[in-house]
Amino acid sequence: MRPSTLSYIAFVGFGVFWGTWGAALPGLRDAGGLTDAQLGAALLCVGVGAVPAMAFTGRAVDRFGPRMAGLALVALALTGVVLAAFARDVTTLAVGMLLIGATSGSADVAANALAGSAERVTGRRVITLAHAVFSSAVVVGSLGAGALSAATGSLVVTFVIAGSLIAASGAMVFVAGTGFHPLRGEHSAEPRRRLSAALPLLAVGVVGALGFASENAHQSWGAIFLTDELEATPLVASFAPAAFAAFAAATRFGVGLWTGIPDRVILLGGALLGVLGALLLAIAPTILVAVTGLALAAIGTSVLFPTLLSRATRDVDDGERGRATSLVGTTAYLGFVLGPVYVGFLSDALGLRGAMVGVAALCLAFAVLAPVVTRHRRPIGPPH
């Protein structure tokens, strides 16, 4: 099986989990008897568990190859089932979320490294396409989990069914990746050298954090904005994250399939669209204008991190790809975790509309810094 196919399968499982997770959070909160504040504190444990796991997974990926993505997905599926079955208070829920963070962080690094290897071999934007598959699977997982919860009334049943799909994708990646090591590729016979670009990769991760923070800020606060600022009903407010995910998936598919667009155009254009979307949202007088702003933000921000990761790791030897992906991904993930928190603090001080201006500032900073940290990187194209 081709590495690109393996990476798409891995991202299907990864997306199904996070779609299920988002839909199941209210049920998990109720099962644990948590207040919203306690749930927010518990959710921070996901980031606490993910960051160290992401930091240490790269070396294992370089040694064991795509099997690590398969193992991580199976572990993620099992952890979700265990959490749904045994989390009954804030302590058990927090511990479960630490494990969710660790297993999902490992799967994230391993799957992205696999996509990066496939991209180097094929000359196609496999990372962007894989993230498009992820966004699509999030939508499917969320809708499926909602339907299962409504039909069965059981979080455990929901996670068992979703977990079976996730574990199946992990098993496929593990079995298909056991007989070969595509992450080493044509350089497998050469002695491995230490990463000589750790500092530049770290700088890429910091800029990636700006992109991730902007993306997750819109995704996490869109529904709240419609509710608080425009008095949308819960049903109408639910269109905010759904529209964001749909436009993100469509944009990633389009950019991934059309390799004729230069990376620098994607990075600069995406960031400026993110600025425009956030500012339009900040001044939106109606729900339609607000959703349009969210759509523009989704189109812009959804391609920032995949393109940045692709460009930054394109010239890294395959034997070191796991560590390079881990360094960039771990640093950028901090933005994913802190983006919604950033909006929360700004909202307290300036209101939600003022906070959206702050999100626009993040995108503007990305537009300024991305060309600097990706200078002298080889563009996408057929392998040489």
N, C-alpha and C positions, 0 to 999 in steps of 0.2 A: 504494500500500500504506500502511496506517495506521502511524503512528509506534509504537503499542503492539505491533503485529505485528512490526515491524522490531526492536524491542528484545527481544522474545521469541526471535526468530531469532538475534540476536547472542548472547544468553545461552546458547542451545543450543550454539553453537560454543565459547563460552568454557568451559562446563561439561564438554563432551566432552574438551577439552584437559586440564583439571585432573584429570579422572577417569583419563585415559590416563597422565598424568604420575605420579600416585600409584602406579598399578599397575606402572609401568615403572621406578621408582626402584631397586629391588633389581637389576634387569638393568643399569641404567646404572652402578651402583656396581661390579658385577662386571666389566663391560666396561672400566671405567677402572682396575681393580685397586685400588680405594680401600678404606681402612679405614672403619669407621663414623664415627670422629672426622674423617677427611678429608671424608667425605660431608657431615657436619654443617657443616663450615667452607665447603664449596662451596655448600651450600644458602643460606647467608647472602648469597651473591652474587645470588640471586634478588631479595631485598629491596633490596640495594644498587643493582641495575639498575632496579627498579620505582619507587622513590621519586622520583628526578629525572624519570623519564619521565612519571609521573603529575602531577608539579608543572607540567610544561611542556605537557602535552597539552591542557589546558583552553582555552587561547587558540586553538589550531588547531581544536578542536571548534567554538568560537564562530564561527570564520571559514568553515570548510568543511562543518560540519554532520555528518550521520550517515555520510557517506562515510569519515570518519576511523575509525569503528568497523569498517567493512568492511575498510579497508586494514590496520588493526592486526591483525585476525583472520587475514587472509591471511599477514601477516608472521609471526604467531605459529605458524601451521601450518608454514611453511617453516623457521622456526628450530628447531622440534621435530625435523623430518626431518634437518636438517643436524647437530644435536647427536647424534642417534642414530647417524648415519653416521660422524662424525669424532671424537667424544669418546673418547679412548683412554687418557687419564691425567688427573691432578688439574688440570693447567693448562688443557687444552682443555675439560674438563668445567666448570671455573669460568668460563671465557670464555663458553661456551655458556649457562650459567645467568645470566650478566649480560644476555645478549641475550634470554633467556626472560623475565627480569624486566622489561626495558624494553618488549618488545612486549606482554606481558600487562598491564603497568601502563597502557599507552596504551589497550588494549582495554577495560580496567576502567572508566576514566574516561569514555571515549566512549560505552560501552554504558549506563552509569548516567545520563549526561546525556540520552541519547535517551529512556530510560525516564522520567526526570523531566519532560521536555517532554510526553510522552504523558500522564503523570499530570495535568499542569496542564490539558490540553485536555479530558480525559475525566472528571476528577473521581474516578477509580478508583485503587486502590493498585497502580499498574503496577509501581513499583519493587519492592514486596514480591513480587508475582506473578513478576516477572522473576527475582528471586533464588530463588524456588521452582523455576522452570524450570531455573535453574543447578544447584541441588542435585540435581534429578532427573537432569539430564544428566551430573553427576559420577558418580552411581551407574551409569548406563548405560555411560559411558565407561570406568569402572574394570572393570566386568564384561566388557565387550567387549575391552578391552586384555588382560585376563587370559586370555580364551579364545583370542585371536589369538596371544599369546606361547606358550601351551601347544601350539597347533596348528602354528605355523611355527618357533618357536624363534628368531625374528629380531625385534630391536627396530626395525630399519629398516622392515621390512614393517608392523609394528604402527603406527609413526608415519606411514607413508605412507598407510595406509588411514584412520586417524583424522584425519590432516592433510587428506585429501581432503574429509571431511565438514566440518571446520572452515573450510577455504578456501571451500567451497561456501556455507556460511552467510555468510561475509564478502563473497563476491561478490554474493550476493543483497541484502545490506544496502547495498553500494556502488552497485549498479545501481538499486535501487529508491529510494535516497536521492539520486541524482544530480540528478533533475529538480526537487527542491524543497528547502527549508531549514526543516524544522519547528521547529528550535531557535530560530529568530527569531520564528516565529508571527506574531501580530497586531501585534507591536511592531516589525516589520522596517522600517517607514517612519520610525520615531522615531530621533533621534540616540541613540547608545549612551552611557550614562553609566558612569562608573567605579564599581566595586563600593564601596558605602558601608558594607557590613556585613562587612568582612574580619575584624575582630577577633571579632565574635560567631560567624562561621562557623568561625574557628579554634578557638574554645572548644567548639563543637559537635563538631569533629573530635577534640579531646582526649577528650571524653566518649565519642565513638564508639570511640576506641582502647580504652577500658576494656571496652566490649561485645565488640569484635573479639578482644581478648586472652582474655577468658573463653571465647568460642566456640572459638577455635583451640586453647586449652589443653586443653579436653575432647576435641576432635577428634584432636589429636596424641598425647595421653598416655593415652587411654582403653584402648587395647589393652595398653599397657605396664603400666597399673595392674592389669588383670585377670591378666596374666602374673606380675608380681612379687609382688603382694599376695594374690592368690587362687589362684595356681598353675594358671591356666587353660592348656589346650593351645593351640597356635597357631591351630587351627581355631576354637575357642571364642572366643579373644581377637579374632579377626577380626570377630566380631559387634559389637564395640564401635564402631568407626568406621562400620560399615554401619548399625547401629541409629541412631546419632547422625544420619547423613545422611538416613535415611528419615524420622525424626520431624521433622527440620528442614524437609524439603521439604513434608511434610503440613501442618505448622503454617503455613508461609508461604503455601501455597495457601489454607488456611482463612481466615487473617487478610486476605489480599489480596482474596478474593472477598466477605468480609463487612465492608463499609465502615461498618456501624453501630457497630463497636467504636471508642470514642474513642482517639485517639493516646496520650493520657496514661495510659489504662488499659493499653494494650499495653506502653508503656515501663516503667511501674511494675510491672505484673503479670509481665512477662517477666523483669525483673531479679530480682524476688523468687523466681520459679520457678528462676532460675539459682542463686540462693543456696541454695535448698532442695535442688536437684539435686546441687550440689557438696558440701554437708554430708552428704547421704545417701550419696554416694560415699565420703566420707572415713571414715564409720563402717561401711560395708557389710561384713557378715559372710559374705555369699555372693555368688556371681556374679549370681544373679537380682536381688538388691537393688542391686548395683553397676550393672547394665544399666538398672534402673529409674531410678537416679540420673542416669545419662547421658541417658536419654530425657527426664526432666524438665528437665535442663540444655539439651538440644537444643530443646525446646519453648520454653523461656524466652529463651535467648540468640539463637536464629536470627532473631528479628524485631527485635532491638534496633537494629542498624545500618540496615537498610532503612527502618524507621519514622523513625529519627532523621534520616537523609538526606532522606527525603521531607518531613518537617516543616520542616527547616531551609532547604530550597531551594524550597519551594512558592511563595514570594512573590518570588523572584528573576526579573528580566526574562529572557526566553528568549535574548536576545542576549548575556547574561552567564552563562548557565547552565553552560557548560563550565568556566569559571574557578571558579565557585562549587563545582561538583561536584569539581573538581580539588583545591581547598583543603581541603574536608571529607574527601574520600576519601584524599588523601595523608597527612594527619595521622592519620586513623583507621587507615590501613594499618600504621603503625608499631606499633600494638597487636597487629595480626595477626601481625607478624613477631616481636615481643618476647614475646608471651604464652607460647609453649612454652619460651622461654629462662627466663622468670620462674619457671615450674614447675620447670625443671631446677635452678636455684639454690636454690629453697625445698626441693626434694627432698633435695639434698645436706645441707642444714642440719636439716630437720625430718622427712624421710621423705616418701613420696608422699602418705600420708594427711594429713600436716600441710600439704603443698603444696595439696591440694584445699581446705583451709580458707582458704588464701591466695587461691585463685580465687574462693571465695565472697565474700571481702572486696572483690574487684574488682567483682562484681555489685552488692554493697551500695553501693559508691561510685557506681556508675552510677545506681542508684535515687535516690540523694540529689541528684545533679548534673543528671540529664537534665531534670527539670521546670524547673530554673533556666535552662538554656541554650536551652530551646525556648519560653520564656514569650512570649506575644503572637503566636504563629504561628497562621495561619489553619488550621482543621481541614479534613480531607478532605471533599470534597463536589462537587457539580456546579459547573462553572466559571461565574463571574459575567459 
